[in-house]
């Protein structure tokens, strides 16, 4: 603590022996030892308190650094997830849009082109069906009411609203709503 050599301590001891005397010197030396011990413990306690504060500060700095690192990892993960969602959503939306456009185009094409099996859509076939129904001599199956019903090749089946078994219903993408029903009136072609 102090820069005192052994020879200086000897000089102090000889002066104390002369001044204090041999009878009181042990008592004074004991008191001085206790005071120096207390001072040394006090200095050690102050050092320990300072070290604790430094350690707490270092721990809080480390804690702040860890929180900052966790926050940056969280934000980078969030941004990565958002980028992944965007990269998946864009092609999916484009696919949905193209499928929707194709479905609409097919719906429009289906309404513009008449069905060859549908006599209501073809006026010439409807006229011949009406003529054969009015003239029983023209249709041999109609002339024989008691006989077995022969399949007719000239007359077409009446139109129905249900889709035919030959064409499957359109496949809709997940989450897409079915289209509004197509009007029954034929749409005129624009030329």
N, C-alpha and C positions, 0 to 999 in steps of 0.2 A: 504494500500500500504506500508506505513512505519509503523513500530511498535512504535507508539508514544502514550503515555497515555494523559489523560486530564490535569494532573498536569504539564507535560512537556510543553504542549501547553500554559498553563497559564504563565509559566516561560518565554517562548519565547515572548509572548505578552507583558509582563512587560518590558523586555529588549528592545523590539522594541519601546515601548512608551517612554522610557528614551532616547534612541539613536536618533530616528527619530523626536520625538516631537509630541505633540498633534495636530498640525495643518496639518502636511503632512501624518499622520498615516492612515486616511481613504483612501486617494488616493493610497498609497502604498499597502494597504490591498486589494483594488479593483484590482490593477494591478496583484498582486500575485494570486488572485482568478482566473483572466482571464488566466494567464499562466498555473496554475494547471488544469483548465478546458480544455485548448488546449492540454496539455500533456495527460490528461485522454482520450480525443477524439481520439488523435493519437494512443494511446495504444489500444483503442477499435477497430479502423479501422484496425490496424495490426492484431489483434486477428480475426476479421471478414475475412480478406484476407486469413489468415492461415486456418481458418475453411472452407472457400470456396475451397481452394486448396485440403484440406483433403477430403471434400465432392466430389469434382471432381475426385480425385483419387479413392475414394470408388466407385463412379458411374462407372468409367472406369473399375475398377476391377470387379464389378458386371456385367457390359456389357461383358467383356471378359469371365467371367464364364458362362453367358447365351449363348454366341456364342459357347463356347466349348461344353456346354450341347446340343445345337442344332446340332452341327456337329456330336457329338457322336450318337444322336438319328437318324440323317440322315444316318450315316454309318451303324448303326445297322439295320435300316429299309432296306437299300440297300442290306446288306448281307442276311437278312431274305428273301427278294424277290428273290435274286439269288438262295438261297437254295431251295425255293419253286419251282422256275422254273426248277432247276436241278432235284428235286424229281419228278416232273411231266414229264419232258422230257425223263428221262431214261426209265420208263415203257412204255411211248408212243413209243419211238424209238424201244424198244424191241418188242412191239406189231406189229409195222410196219414191222420190219425185219421178224418176224415169219409169218405174213400174206404174205409177199413177197415170202418167201421160200415155203409156202404152195401153193401159186398160181403158182410158177415155177414148183413145183412137179406135180401139176395137169396138167399144160401145157405139161410137158414131158410125163406124163402118158397118156394123151389124144393122143399125137402123136405116142406113142408106141403101144397102143391097137387099133385095127381097129374097126370101127363102124359097128355093124351087119346089119344095114339098108343100108349101103353104098356098092353097088356091086363092085365099083372100088377098095375098100379095101380088098374084099374077092375074090380071083381069081376063085374059084369054082362057086360062084354065078354069076360072070361075064360071065363064059363059058356057064352056063345054060341059061342066059338071051340072049346071042348071038345065041345059038342054037334055042331058041324059036322064035327069030326074023327071022331067016333064014328059019324055017319050019312053014308055015302058018297052016298046018294041026294040029300041036301040040297045037296051041293056038286057041281055038274056037272064041274068040273075034276078032282076026285078020281075020278069015275066013269070017265073016259077016260084010262087010264094011257099009251096009245101016242100020243095026240095031243099037239100042241104045248101047252106050258104057257101058259095064259091068265092074265093078271094077276088076282089075286083082290082084290075090293074089300071083302069082309067081314072077312077075317082080317088081323090086324095083324102086323108084323114082331116077331120075338122081341126081348126087351130086351137091350141091350148095355151094357157099362160105359163105352164110349167116348162122348164128347159128340157130339151130332148135328151134321150139317153146317149146319143152319139157325141154330144158336146158336153164335156165336164164343166162344172161351175168354175168361174175364175178363182184363182188362188190369190188371196189377199195377204199382204205382209202383216206381220204381227203388230197389233195395235191400230191397224187401219180400219176405218168404218166402211161398210158396204155402200156402194153407190146408190143414188136415188133410182127408183124404177124408171125404165125407159117408157116414154109415152106410146100409146097404142096407135096413134095416127102416123101414117108414113110421112116422112120428111121429103119434100120435093128436092130433086137434085138441081143445083145451080149450075148453069152452063155458061 
